[in-house]
Amino acid sequence: MILMAKINLVKRPSLESPFVFLSYLFQTKKQVDQAAKIIALIRKESEPISESRWKDFVLSSRGLYVKVMRKLRDLGLVEKELGHYYLSDQFSAALGKLAKYWRDILKSNSDTIYFSRES
């Protein structure tokens, strides 16, 4: 008698567009659109973009630009060095650390999960 194993295929979730990804990070459509414009402009250039070109980034207002750029930098998607903006991999590195931390929690035998501010 031959036994056949049943294999269930699970489709991995995918993001239809960068706007879907950004909508997880920003609260309003205007913020998502502003973030998309900033990332697209930085990505399009072959060299980091000077902060003196900040007007090129503005979608509707300077206030929106400042708020969104600050959050992009805080999240580690964009970095500024020597007055120039460039895309960063700090966000993906942080997600990797978070994933490892969660795997460690799942593997632990402890009934209590301790959270601390230490990195």
C-alpha positions as CSV (number, residue, x, y, z in Angstrom):
1,M,0.0,0.0,0.0
2,I,1.4,3.4,-1.0
3,L,0.6,6.4,1.2
4,M,0.5,9.8,-0.5
5,A,1.1,12.9,1.5
6,K,-1.3,15.7,1.0
7,I,0.5,19.0,0.3
8,N,-1.4,22.3,0.7
9,L,-0.1,25.2,-1.3
10,V,-0.3,28.5,0.5
11,K,0.1,31.6,-1.6
12,R,2.4,34.2,0.1
13,P,0.8,37.6,0.5
14,S,2.1,40.2,-2.0
15,L,1.8,43.9,-2.1
16,E,0.0,45.1,-5.2
17,S,1.9,48.4,-5.2
18,P,4.2,50.6,-3.1
19,F,1.1,52.5,-2.1
20,V,-0.3,49.4,-0.2
21,F,3.0,49.1,1.7
22,L,3.1,52.8,2.5
23,S,-0.6,52.8,3.7
24,Y,0.5,50.5,6.5
25,L,3.0,53.2,7.6
26,F,1.1,56.4,7.1
27,Q,-2.4,57.5,8.2
28,T,-3.8,59.5,5.3
29,K,-3.8,59.2,1.5
30,K,-2.0,62.6,1.2
31,Q,0.8,61.2,3.5
32,V,1.0,58.0,1.4
33,D,1.2,60.1,-1.8
34,Q,3.8,62.4,-0.4
35,A,5.9,59.4,0.8
36,A,5.6,57.8,-2.6
37,K,6.8,60.9,-4.3
38,I,9.8,61.3,-2.0
39,I,10.9,57.6,-2.4
40,A,10.3,57.7,-6.2
41,L,12.4,60.8,-6.6
42,I,15.3,59.5,-4.5
43,R,15.1,56.1,-6.2
44,K,15.2,57.7,-9.7
45,E,18.4,59.6,-9.0
46,S,21.7,57.8,-9.4
47,E,23.3,59.9,-6.6
48,P,21.9,60.9,-3.2
49,I,19.7,64.1,-3.5
50,S,20.8,67.3,-1.8
51,E,18.5,68.6,0.9
52,S,18.6,71.9,-0.8
53,R,16.3,70.4,-3.4
54,W,13.5,70.0,-0.8
55,K,11.1,71.9,-3.0
56,D,11.3,69.0,-5.6
57,F,9.9,66.7,-3.0
58,V,6.9,68.8,-2.0
59,L,3.5,67.4,-3.1
60,S,1.1,69.9,-1.6
61,S,2.7,71.7,1.3
62,R,6.0,72.1,3.1
63,G,4.4,71.0,6.4
64,L,3.2,67.7,4.9
65,Y,6.6,67.2,3.3
66,V,8.4,67.8,6.6
67,K,6.1,65.4,8.6
68,V,6.4,62.6,6.0
69,M,10.2,63.0,5.5
70,R,10.7,62.9,9.3
71,K,8.7,59.6,9.5
72,L,10.5,58.1,6.6
73,R,13.8,58.9,8.3
74,D,12.5,57.6,11.7
75,L,11.4,54.3,10.1
76,G,14.8,53.9,8.5
77,L,13.5,54.0,4.9
78,V,15.4,57.2,4.1
79,E,18.7,58.5,5.6
80,K,20.4,61.9,5.4
81,E,24.1,62.1,5.4
82,L,26.2,65.2,4.8
83,G,23.1,67.1,3.6
84,H,22.0,64.4,1.1
85,Y,19.1,62.0,1.2
86,Y,19.3,58.4,0.1
87,L,17.3,55.2,0.5
88,S,18.3,53.1,3.5
89,D,18.1,49.4,4.5
90,Q,17.7,50.2,8.2
91,F,14.0,49.5,8.0
92,S,14.5,46.0,6.6
93,A,17.3,45.3,9.1
94,A,15.0,46.3,12.0
95,L,12.3,44.0,10.6
96,G,14.8,41.2,10.5
97,K,15.7,41.8,14.2
98,L,12.0,41.9,15.1
99,A,11.4,38.6,13.3
100,K,14.3,37.0,15.1
101,Y,13.1,38.3,18.4
102,W,9.6,36.9,17.8
103,R,11.0,33.5,16.8
104,D,13.0,33.5,20.0
105,I,9.9,34.2,22.0
106,L,8.1,31.4,20.3
107,K,10.9,29.0,20.9
108,S,11.3,29.9,24.6
109,N,9.7,27.7,27.3
110,S,8.8,30.7,29.4
111,D,5.1,31.4,30.1
112,T,6.0,35.1,30.5
113,I,7.1,37.4,27.8
114,Y,9.4,40.2,29.0
115,F,9.7,43.4,27.0
116,S,12.5,45.8,27.8
117,R,13.8,49.0,26.1
118,E,17.3,47.5,25.7
119,S,18.4,46.8,22.2
